[in-house]
């Protein structure tokens, strides 16, 4: 038996996406500085492991159910399931075992964390399993997959021991930036296949999409992210306005990546190879952290309301 194939379909290399849990932790520290300490470190480490296992469960079911479609893709046809390296019955067992392990660990962190982890698993089922299978429906494919982004934010927040809900404006902004990433990925995939008929055979939603519609959706999600993040900034941390030029540069650069030949946006786990982009993304994170914790009083004088609030 080729155990490496079973490890591969769990996509442990995709666990890097759980880095999107960390802003939830940072937000919790900003709201409640007293939580900083070793207990926080252990809780976050356990949450990262639990969420990773649940995510791997979703990846396994994705690999199994998508195998007939992946067989029509120029690259994905070599994955373990469509290439015949995996026994389907064992893969289903792996799917359930990973879910049970992840949800069990999540329960150790409290009810809220368990609910968030279970929601991640349920969204994986909705996204992949017929008859719902949202990934086959245009626009809903991106929006349903992008729900994983705010779930990661909530996981980081609750892993830090918080009991209240974080700002809804930030949750929606996180959802929209996740949809932006997914839409750029779809755009890059569509350009890679370069054949509308073959593209629709590989992914049903491509029967509706074309490059123009995908680019319009990319713009929509980027603008929606900016608007909701702006609401969060104006209500909770005005200093983050100073990070906007960097965020705008990040958005523009990511769209640029979507236009590259064999775009890395198709395979986010390979983005680390784009060293310039990674350095700029790191700079953006540094700037946001700086202005989250450093006060700039002059901004509050500049942006004093000049109209009466209704």
N, C-alpha and C positions, 0 to 999 in steps of 0.2 A: 504493500500500500504506500502511495506517495503522500506522506504526511505534510510535506511542504506545500502541496496543492491545497490542502485544507487550511493551512495557516495563511496561505496567500489570499484565499477568498474572504478571510476575515479582515483583510486590509489593515493590519496593524500599523502600516506606514501612514494611514490616514488619521491616526490618533492626534497628529499635530493640530488638527482642526479644533481640538478641545482647548487650544490656547484662547479661543474666544470665550471660554469660561472666566478667564482671568480679569477682564474688565468688570465682571460682576463682583469679584472679590475686591478689586480696587475701589469700586463704588461703595461696597459695604464698609471698607476701612475709612473712606472719606466721611461716610455717614456716622460711623461709630468707631472712632480711633482706638477705643479701649479694647477692641477684640484682638489687636495685634499680639501675637505670642505663638509659642510652639503648638498649642492646641489648634490654632487656626491652620498652621502648616500641615498638621496631620489630617485634619478634616478635608482640606483642599486636595491633598495627595490622594486620599481615599475616594473623594468625589471624581477626580480625574480618572482613576482606575475604573470606578463603577460606570461612569458615563462612556468610557472607551469600550467596555465590554458590551454595553447595550448598543452602541453604534456599530460594533463589529457584528452583532447579531443581525442588524439591519443590512449590513453589507453582504452577509451570507445569503439572505433571502433575495436580495437584489441580484446577486450573481446567479442564483438558481433560476429564478423566474425570467431573467433577462437573457438567458443563454441562447434561445432561438433568435433573438434580435441581435445579440452580440456577434453571432455567427455571420451576420451580413455587414459587419463593420470591418474596415481594412486593418485595424489594429486589435480591437477587442476580441476578434475571433480566436486569438491565441490564448485567451484567458483559460484557466483550468477547467471550468465547466463546459463551455462550448467545444473545447479541444478534447474532451473525454477523459480528463485526468481525475475526475471526482465522481463518486457514487452518490446519486441524488438522495437516497435514503439516509446515508450518513451525514450529508450536508444539512438535511432538515433537522437531524438530531443536534448537530453543531449549532444551528440557529437557535433552538430552544435552550440548549445548555448555556450558551453565552448570555442569553436574555435572563435566565434564572440567576446566573452568577452576578450579573450587573445589577439587577433589581434587588437581590439579597444584600449586596454591599450598600446600595442606596438606602435601604431601610435602616441601616445602622446610623445614618445621618439624620434621620427624622422623617416625618410624614411628608413634609413639603418636598424634600429631595426625592423621595420615592415617587411622588405624584409627577414631578418633572421628568424623572427617568422613564416612568411608565408612559408618559406622553410622548417622549422621544421614540419609544418602541412602537407605540400605536401609530404615530405618524409614518414610521417606516412601513408598517403594514398597509396603511392607506395609500402610500406612494407606490408600493410595489405589487400588491396582491389584487387580482381581479375579484369581484367586478368593479370595485372602486378605482383602483390603479390610476391615481391622479396624474402620474407621470406621462400618461398617454393623452392628456387633455391640455391644449395650448393655454398658456399663461397660468393655469392652475398647477401645471407641473412645476413651474418655477416657484410660485407662491407657497405651495405645500412643502416643497423641499426646503425652502428658506425659513420655514417655521423652526427648523432645528437651530437657527442662529439665536433667536430670543430664548429658546429653551436652554441653550448653553449659558446665556447671560444669567438666567434665573438659577441655573445649577450652581454657578459661581457664587451668586448672592446668598442662596440658602445654605450652601456648603460652609459659608463663613458664619453661619449661625443666625442669620437674620430671620425674622418671623413675619414682617410686613412685606407688602408688595413694593418693588422698586418703581420709579416714575414710569407711567404708561407711555409717555412721550418717548422715552429712551427705548422701551421695549419695541415700540413700533418702528423707531429709527433703526434698531438692530435688525428687525425683520426686513426692512426695505434695503438695507445695505447687503444683507444676505441674498435677497432677490436680485440685486444688481450683479453680484458675483456670479450667480447662477445664469443670469441672462447673457452675460459676456461669455460664459462657458458654452451655452447653447449656440451663440453666434459663431464662436470659434469652431465648434463641431460642424456646424452647417457649412461653413467655408471649407473645412478640411475635406468633407465628403464630396463637395462640389458637384453634386448630382441630385436634384430634387427628388427623383423617383427612388433612388437608393437611400437617400436620407429618410424618406417617409417609411421605407421598409425597416430601417434600423430603429427609428423613433417615430411613433405615430403622430406626435404633436408636430413633427416637421412637415406633415401634410398640410398644415395651416400656415406655418411660419415661412417667411423668406427673409432675406438680409434686411430689407427695409423695416419689416415688422419687428424683427429682433432688435434692431438699433433703436427704434422708437421705444420699445419696452425698456431697454437699457437706460435711455434718457429719463423715462418716467420714474423708474426705481431710484435713480441717482437724485433726481429732484425731490422725490418724496422723502428720501433719507435726509437730505439737507433741511427740508422744512421741519420735520419732526425733531431732528437733532437741534435745530435752532430754537424750537419751543423749549426743549430741555435746558439749553444753555441760558435762555432768557429768564427762566424760572428758578434755576438751581445753581448755575455757575457761570456768571457773565464773562469771567476771565477766559473761558474756552473759546470765545470769539476770536482770540488771537491765533488760534490753531487753524482757522478756516482756510487761509491760503495753502497750508500744507495738506489739509484734507482734500481740497480741490485738486491740488497737484497729484495726489495719490489716485483720485478717481480718474483723472485724465490719463495717467500713466497706465492704469489697469485696462482702460479701453484700448490704449495703444497696443498692449500685449495681445488683446483679442484679435488684432489685425495681422499679427506676425504669422509667417508660414509655420505650420505645425505648432500653433500657439500653445504656450505653457498654461494658458487659462483653461485648456481642456483637461489638464492634469495638475490640479493645485498642489499636489504633493511634490511636484518638481519645480515649484516656483523658486525654491532656494537657489537654483542655478542662475536666476536673474539677479546677479549681485548688486547692480545699481538700484534695482527696484527694492530689493530687500533692505539695503542701506537707507533708502529714502523712507520706506515704511517704518523702519526702526526710529528714524529721526522724527517722524510724525507721532509715534507713540511717546517718545521722549518729550516732545513739545506739549502734548496733551497732558501728560503726567505733571509736567512743570506747572502748567496753568490751572490744573485741578487743585494743587496744594499751595500755590503761591498767589497771594492777593495782589491785585493791581487797582488801587483805589481810584485812579484817574478815570478808569472805564466807567465806574458807577456815576461819576460826575458828568461824563460826556453823554451817557445814555439815560439821563434823567428823563422820565416821561414828560412830554410837553403838551399832551392832550389828556383830557379827563377820561379815566377808565369807566366804561359803562357797567 
